[in-house]
Amino acid sequence: MQIVYSRVSTATQSLLRQRHILAEAGLLVRTEGVAEGFRPADGVLLFEDPATTSKIPALDRPAFGKIAASAHPGDTLTVSELFRLCRDLLDIHAVRTWGCP
């Protein structure tokens, strides 16, 4: 399964720029007449954490927690920009090794 994750830090920020990047990668599809303007491409699961500060570790964020709970070996996780997922080496290591025996 292809999994896509997006996050912004504050309620005043928009996910739109990330959605454009992910659409260019073929992971999201533009939709007409829908407020958000995008939907996941076929076979893609989209998870978003709006207004979630980077001070919260990735595995503790609501949407990313759902990814961590439902992802399976062989699934692919894509983020538009790495800093939207993790802010420091400890968080990168935690995400990289989650679910590993």
Summary of the structure (lengths in Angstrom):
residues: 101
radius of gyration: 13.5
end to end distance: 20.7
largest distance: 45.2
contacts: 253
relative contact order: 0.25
helix: 33%
strand: 22%
